[in-house]
């Protein structure tokens, strides 16, 4: 179907699908840091979800696909107006973009989560990608890759983090700037900050029945506020600052009663970001450091108080 010129605008979607299938088992594109803590205060070091660079790479490609579709629709509309193509119902439909993967609302949601990642280099990382593609007009084509076979997923070990406080401090979603400025910028609020269900103090946030992004506010900020000057001015800000911003301004709303989970996500990202700063390590060097200094699975089981000795029933009987 994609070979038919009638459906040529869908070719990029097929290419992206094939790209996802090709990188599915590429463990070099995976995250090493675990998403939870053990009772001993360790986190698993093992290939898991897509890494930060892979997520940004996918976002660049999706934004490029969206931009190319808008360009195609504009060119098609011009061809129809000039009489270069027949004035048919099908051609009139194709004068409008046929899809949009990354809306401003979705972009803000992506930015919120990327802002809590330990390898995000600055605030508003997803918006910087959108600006790169839609304002600076850079394009990131989807390459054709050969799929890799499914490998064994190696457990590198367990790395000690305490409660994300062993080697570096982490306050997660707490914003001292917002606490100072909220009485002036938002005097009508019931408080300068909020607390999670676990009792931890965080930036002010609002709750709804499920995770939500204010579509109108997101569109206004992405398309009108976030210009080149704004992008450059936030390059030196910590990534977590944009997560604070989305919550404090009420653009992103958390699911009711789930704030502690997001606080843990933020603390994990901030902890490893600050650990990299303290040790003066690049992302690749930090990954190597985590692997080198992780303890084995048996040692971790021993810390948990588990008996790793496998008893033999036949030996007992003898």
N, C-alpha and C positions, 0 to 999 in steps of 0.2 A: 504493500500500500504506500509506503514512504517513497518508493521509486516513482510513483505517479506524481507529476508536477502539481496536480491539484492539491496534493497533501505535502508539498515541499516544505511548508512552514513548520511541519511537525518533525522534520528530519533532525533538528537539534535536540528534540526531546528523546528521540531514539538513541542518539549518540550519547546523551547524558546517562540514559539507562544502561547502555553497554559499558560506560565508564565505571558506573557504580558496581556492576558485576565484576569488572576486571580488577578493581582494587579491594574487593570484599575480603580477600584473604591475604592482603599485603600487611604483614604485622608491623612493618616499619611506619605505617600510617596510623598506628594505634596508640592509645594512651597507656602509660605504664602505672600511673598513680591510681590506687583503688578508690572506690567511692564510699567506703565505710570504714569504721574503726573496729578492731577486735577488742575484746574485754581486757587484753593486755596492753592496749594503747599502741597497736601497730596497724599499719595499713598494707594491703597486699600490693606487691609490685609485679604486675603481669599485664600483658596486652589485653586491653578491654575495649572501650569505645573509641571512636575516631579521635585522633589527636587534634589539638588546636589548629595546627597548620592545615590539616586535612579539612577541617570544618570551614576554615576561611577560604581554602581553595575551592570547595564546593559552592560556597556562597558567591565567590567571584564568578564562577561559571554560570550559576543560575541568574545572577544579575545581568551577565553578558547576554544570556539567552533572552531574557526579558527585553533588554535594550534592542537586541537585533530584531525581535518581533515587532517592537514599536516602529523601528526604522522600516521594516518590510511593509507594515500597514500604511505608513506615510507615503512610501514610494508607490504602493499599489493604488492609493487614493489619488495621487498625482497622475498616474497612468490612466485611471478611469476618467478623471476630469479632462485630460488632454485628448481622450479618444483613442489612446494607444491600445486599449483592451476593450472588449465588448461591454456594454452596459447591461449586465445581467444581475439577477438576484444574488447569485453566488459571488460575483465580483464585488457587489456592494457590501456583502457580509465581510469579505476579506479586507475591506478598507479599515476595519477596526482590528486592534490586537486580539488574537484568539485565545490568549492565555496570559497570565501574570503569576509567576511563582512566588515572588517576594513583594508583597504589598508593604506599604509603610507600617501598618499594624504588625505584620509578621516580622518586619525588619527590627522593630523596637523589641519584640519578644526575643529575637535572636541576640540582639545586642545586650539585653539584660543578662542572659545566660553566659555569653562570651565574656562579659565584664567580670564575671566571677571566676574566670579561668586563670590558673597560675602562670600561663605563658602569654596572656594578653599583654602587649607592650604598652598600651596607653588606654585612656578612656574612650568610650564610643567606638570600639573596634569594628563593629558591623556597619555602623554609619560611615566610617571611613572607607570601607569597601564600596558601599553604595555611591559615595561621592566620587570615588576613583573611577567608577564605571559610568555613572550618569552625568557627572559634571566635567570631569577631566577626559571623559570619553575613551578610556582605555578598555580594551576588550580581551577576554581570556577564553580562547577557544577550547573546546573539549577534545583532547587527543584520543586517538585509537590505541588501546593497549591490549596486550594479550592477557587473558585471565591467568591468575596464579593458582596452583593447586592448594587445597586446604592443608595447612601445616599443623603440627602439634603445637598447642599453645603452652609455652614454657612458663612455669611459675619461678620467677627470679628470687622470690623470698618475701620477707616481711620487714618493713622499715619502721623504726620507732618514731612516733610523733606525739605520744602522750595524748592529751586532749587538744591537739593542734597548738601546743604551747611548749614543746620540749626544747626546741632550738631557736624559735623565733616567736614573737607575739602575733596574735591574730584577733582582731575585734569583729571581723566579718561585716555585717550590715550596719554596724554602728557608725554614725558620722558625727564627729565633733563639730565640724563646720555647720552642719544643718541644725544641730542642737543650739548653737549660738545665734544663728540667723533666723530660725523659725519664728521666734516671738516678734520679729520685725517684718518678715516677709509674709507670714501666715498668722497674724494675731488672733484670728478667730478659731484656731484649732484648740482642741481640749488639752493638748500637751505638746512639748517640744520634741518628744521622741515617743517610741512605742516599746513594747516588750513582747517577746515571743511566748508561746505556751510553756517553754522551758524556763521562763523568767529572765532571759538575757535581754539587755537593753539594746535596741536597734534604732535605725533611722525611722522616722514616722512612716507608716504605711497604712493603706486601706485594704479591706478584705471584701471578697465577693464569694459566691458559691463555688467558683472555679477560677483558675488563673485567667486573667483578662488584661487586655490592653485597650485603652481608650482610643478607638480608631480615628476620631476627629483630631484629638490632641496629638496623636502620633503623626498623622499626615501633616499637620501644621508645623510640627517641629522639624520633621525630616525634610520637607520641601521648601520651607520658608526660613526657619531659624538656623538650621545647620548648613551654613555656607562655608566657603574656603577659609575665611578668617576664623570662624568658630572651630573648624577642623584643626587648623594650625595652633590655635590657642589651647587646645585640649591635648595636644600631643605629649605634653610633659606631665599630665595628670595621671595618677594611678588608675588602672583599669577599673578597680572597684568603685571609684568615684561616680562612674556613670550608672552603675547599679543603684547606688545611693540616690542619684538624681531621679531616675525613673520612679522609684518608690516614693520619695519625698514629695514629688510634684503630683502624685496620684495618677500618673499616666499608666503605670503598671500596678495592678492590684493582685494580691496574693489570695490563694484559696483560704477560706475560713479555717482557722485552727492549724494551719500548715506552716506557719512562719518559722518554726524551729528547724524544719527540714531545709528551708532556704538559707537559714543562718548557718547551718552545718556546711552547706555547699560553699557559701561565701568564705567561711573560716578556712576550709580546706584549700581553696584557691589562694587566698591571701597568705596562708601559712607557707605554702611552697614557693610562692612568689617572693616572699621576704627571706625565705631560706636561701634561694638563689642569689638574692642581693647580698646577704650576709657572707656567703661563701664565694661571691664574685664568680658565679658560674653562668654560662650560656644554657639555654634549654637542653641542648644535646649533652653538655657536660653534667647538668643536673640529673638527667636520666641515667648517665653512666655512674654518677655518685650514688644514686638510689640503689642501683643494682649491686654495686661493689660493697655497699655497707648494709645490705639487707641480710637478715638471718634466715636460715633454712626453715623448712616447714616443720621438721621434727623439733627443732629448738623452740619454735613458736608454740607448738603443741605442748611442750613441757612447761612453758610459761603460763599456759592456760590451766595447767594441772592435769592434762590428759596423759594417760599411760599409753605410750605408743608401741609398747611391746605386744606383738601378736602371739598369743598363747596357742600352742599346738595341742589339740585334744588327744592326738595319738601319743604324743610325748607324755602327757599326763597319765594316760592309761598304762603306758609301759612302766 
